[in-house]
Structure formats: C-alpha cells, structure tokens
Amino acid sequence: MSATTLDPKTALVVVDLQKGITALPTVHPIADVIAHATTLADAFRAKGLPVVLVRVTGGAPGRTEAPARSGQPAADWADIVPELGPREGDIVVTKQQWGAFYGTDLDLQLRRRGVTQVVVVGVATSIGVESTARSAHEYGYHVTIATDAVTDMSAEAHDNSVERIFPRLGETDTTDVIIKLLG
C-alpha cells in the first residue's frame, strides 16, 4: 500500500454500493466496506470535493458462460444504501455494464469540475471497481483505490485485483491514509 498524494481536484467514485448488490455475500463484511466508503464520502464532501455514487440497473448484452440472474429484482434493488446518500451536490451515475465510464457521462462530469484524480471504492472489487479503475487510468486520471473500502464475492478475484491489477493502475491504501492525504 502506497498512496503518496491526492491532487487538489480529486473525486470519490463509489461503485455499486446499492441495496441489491450489498445484500449478496462478500468476502469482507459489507457493513465495514459501507462504513469506510461513508467515512470517505463525508470527508470529500467536507472538503467540497465531488462524490460520485454509481449504481447499476442492467447488464451489457452478449453471451457469457456465467448464468444470468433469474427473477425480477426488488423495487429498491438499485437504490444507493442510505448511509451514503445521495446528498445534495453528489453526482449520481447509472450504468448498464461493469464500469462507470462506458455509456455514461462520468468523464464529462469529472472534467467539467477539473478533476484529475479519482479514489475508487465499492463492490465488486474484480468487476465494477476494477473496470472503473481501468477506465479512469485509460482516460488519464490518477487512480487511488481504498483497499479497505472494496470487497468481492470471490476471495481469489478480490486478491488478484488488489495485489496484481490495482498497483498497475494507480496507488492503493487505506481509508485512514487517504483521509490524511486530503489534509
């Protein structure tokens, strides 16, 4: 873990911490992940920095080997968990695929605010969080992942993202260190 600095215009991007997804079993307690994400969101808001709450309401088309989810999701499935908001001034992004950039206006929203760095948190580490971090890196943002504010349904997938992928996309550290870097 080695977060070194945060740019003056850094945004927090919270991926898929919504009621339907947080109800799934995860390798790290989801309550802890939500608590860390909420702590970060409150700190970013207090500094007047953007907080982006991302939720997924669909899936990309195409065949996969993984079975499709069956049944109709609950009416509140895509609602952001209440601990996080949204609060006044937050940006809410609704996506139809894994990453928060493709098919959304997230890049435009960030660039209009002069954002040059993103801190990414949420679930699932190897899916929504990793896809969002990859795109952010490709778009030229500095990327930091709060490793205690992400989790996955698979320990193996989570560990692979944290240990092998994230260090190639940016920096990683804990919520406490990132808050200290906010100043």
C-alpha positions as CSV (number, residue, x, y, z in Angstrom):
1,M,0.0,0.0,0.0
2,S,1.5,3.3,-1.1
3,A,-0.8,6.3,-1.7
4,T,1.6,9.2,-1.9
5,T,-0.6,12.2,-2.7
6,L,-4.0,13.4,-3.8
7,D,-4.5,16.0,-6.5
8,P,-6.3,19.2,-5.4
9,K,-9.2,18.2,-7.6
10,T,-9.8,14.6,-6.6
11,A,-13.2,12.9,-6.7
12,L,-14.5,9.9,-4.8
13,V,-16.2,7.3,-7.0
14,V,-18.4,4.9,-5.1
15,V,-19.2,1.8,-7.2
16,D,-22.4,-0.2,-6.8
17,L,-23.0,0.2,-3.1
18,Q,-26.7,-0.2,-3.7
19,K,-29.3,-2.3,-1.8
20,G,-29.5,-5.2,-4.2
21,I,-25.7,-5.8,-4.5
22,T,-24.9,-5.2,-0.9
23,A,-27.3,-8.0,0.0
24,L,-25.0,-10.5,-1.7
25,P,-22.5,-12.5,0.3
26,T,-19.0,-10.9,0.2
27,V,-15.5,-11.9,1.4
28,H,-15.2,-8.9,3.6
29,P,-18.1,-7.7,5.8
30,I,-20.1,-5.3,3.6
31,A,-21.0,-3.2,6.6
32,D,-17.3,-2.4,7.0
33,V,-17.0,-1.5,3.3
34,I,-20.0,0.8,3.5
35,A,-18.7,2.4,6.7
36,H,-15.3,3.1,5.1
37,A,-17.0,4.4,1.9
38,T,-19.3,6.6,4.0
39,T,-16.3,8.0,6.0
40,L,-14.6,8.9,2.8
41,A,-17.7,10.4,1.3
42,D,-18.2,12.6,4.3
43,A,-14.5,13.7,4.2
44,F,-14.7,14.5,0.5
45,R,-18.0,16.5,1.0
46,A,-16.4,18.4,3.9
47,K,-13.6,19.5,1.6
48,G,-16.0,20.5,-1.2
49,L,-14.7,17.7,-3.5
50,P,-17.0,15.7,-5.8
51,V,-18.6,12.5,-4.6
52,V,-19.9,10.2,-7.4
53,L,-22.4,7.5,-6.5
54,V,-22.6,4.8,-9.2
55,R,-25.4,2.3,-9.4
56,V,-26.0,-0.4,-12.0
57,T,-29.5,-1.1,-13.3
58,G,-28.8,-3.5,-16.2
59,G,-26.1,-5.5,-17.9
60,A,-24.2,-5.4,-21.1
61,P,-25.7,-7.5,-23.9
62,G,-23.9,-10.6,-25.2
63,R,-23.5,-14.2,-24.4
64,T,-21.5,-15.3,-21.4
65,E,-20.8,-18.7,-19.7
66,A,-22.0,-17.4,-16.4
67,P,-25.7,-17.9,-15.8
68,A,-27.9,-14.9,-16.0
69,R,-29.6,-13.8,-12.8
70,S,-33.2,-15.0,-12.7
71,G,-36.3,-13.4,-11.4
72,Q,-37.3,-9.8,-11.0
73,P,-35.1,-7.7,-8.8
74,A,-36.8,-5.9,-5.8
75,A,-38.1,-2.4,-6.5
76,D,-35.3,-0.9,-4.4
77,W,-32.5,-3.1,-5.8
78,A,-30.7,-0.1,-7.4
79,D,-31.2,2.3,-4.6
80,I,-27.9,3.6,-3.1
81,V,-27.5,2.4,0.5
82,P,-28.9,5.2,2.8
83,E,-25.7,5.6,4.7
84,L,-24.1,7.1,1.6
85,G,-26.9,9.2,0.2
86,P,-27.1,10.7,-2.2
87,R,-26.6,14.1,-0.5
88,E,-27.0,17.5,-2.1
89,G,-24.3,18.1,-4.6
90,D,-23.4,14.4,-5.2
91,I,-23.2,13.1,-8.7
92,V,-25.3,10.0,-9.4
93,V,-24.3,7.9,-12.3
94,T,-26.5,5.0,-13.6
95,K,-24.7,2.4,-15.7
96,Q,-25.7,-0.7,-17.6
97,Q,-22.4,-2.5,-17.6
98,W,-19.5,-3.2,-15.2
99,G,-17.5,0.1,-15.4
100,A,-18.8,3.5,-14.5
101,F,-17.3,5.3,-17.6
102,Y,-18.6,3.4,-20.6
103,G,-22.0,4.6,-21.8
104,T,-22.3,7.3,-19.1
105,D,-21.4,11.0,-18.7
106,L,-19.0,10.3,-15.8
107,D,-15.9,11.6,-17.7
108,L,-17.7,14.7,-18.8
109,Q,-19.0,15.3,-15.2
110,L,-15.5,15.0,-13.8
111,R,-13.7,17.1,-16.5
112,R,-16.2,19.9,-16.1
113,R,-15.2,20.1,-12.4
114,G,-11.5,20.0,-13.2
115,V,-11.0,16.6,-11.6
116,T,-7.6,15.0,-12.3
117,Q,-7.7,12.1,-9.8
118,V,-10.2,9.6,-8.6
119,V,-10.4,7.5,-5.4
120,V,-12.4,4.4,-6.2
121,V,-14.3,2.2,-3.7
122,G,-17.2,-0.2,-3.7
123,V,-18.2,-3.7,-4.8
124,A,-17.3,-5.9,-6.6
125,T,-13.5,-5.4,-6.4
126,S,-12.9,-7.5,-9.5
127,I,-15.8,-6.3,-11.6
128,G,-17.3,-2.8,-11.1
129,V,-14.4,-1.4,-9.1
130,E,-11.6,-2.8,-11.3
131,S,-13.5,-1.9,-14.6
132,T,-14.0,1.7,-13.3
133,A,-10.3,2.0,-12.2
134,R,-9.1,0.6,-15.6
135,S,-11.2,3.2,-17.5
136,A,-10.1,6.0,-15.2
137,H,-6.5,5.1,-15.8
138,E,-7.1,4.9,-19.6
139,Y,-8.8,8.3,-19.5
140,G,-5.7,9.8,-17.9
141,Y,-6.9,10.2,-14.3
142,H,-4.6,9.4,-11.4
143,V,-6.2,6.5,-9.6
144,T,-6.2,5.5,-5.9
145,I,-8.2,2.6,-4.5
146,A,-9.1,2.4,-0.8
147,T,-8.4,-1.3,-0.2
148,D,-10.5,-1.4,3.0
149,A,-13.5,0.0,1.2
150,V,-13.8,-2.7,-1.5
151,T,-14.9,-6.3,-1.4
152,D,-16.0,-9.1,-3.8
153,M,-18.0,-12.2,-3.9
154,S,-14.8,-14.2,-4.5
155,A,-11.7,-14.0,-2.3
156,E,-9.5,-15.1,-5.2
157,A,-10.8,-12.5,-7.5
158,H,-10.6,-9.8,-4.8
159,D,-7.0,-10.6,-4.0
160,N,-6.0,-10.7,-7.7
161,S,-7.3,-7.2,-8.2
162,V,-5.8,-5.7,-5.1
163,E,-2.4,-7.5,-5.4
164,R,-1.8,-7.6,-9.1
165,I,-4.1,-5.2,-11.0
166,F,-4.6,-2.1,-8.9
167,P,-0.8,-1.4,-8.4
168,R,-0.6,-1.3,-12.2
169,L,-3.5,1.2,-12.5
170,G,-2.6,3.6,-9.6
171,E,-2.0,3.6,-5.9
172,T,-3.7,1.7,-3.1
173,D,-4.0,2.5,0.6
174,T,-6.5,2.5,3.5
175,T,-9.3,4.9,4.2
176,D,-7.4,6.5,7.1
177,V,-4.3,7.2,4.9
178,I,-6.5,8.7,2.1
179,I,-8.3,10.9,4.6
180,K,-4.9,12.1,6.0
181,L,-3.8,12.9,2.4
182,L,-7.0,15.0,2.0
183,G,-5.5,17.3,4.6
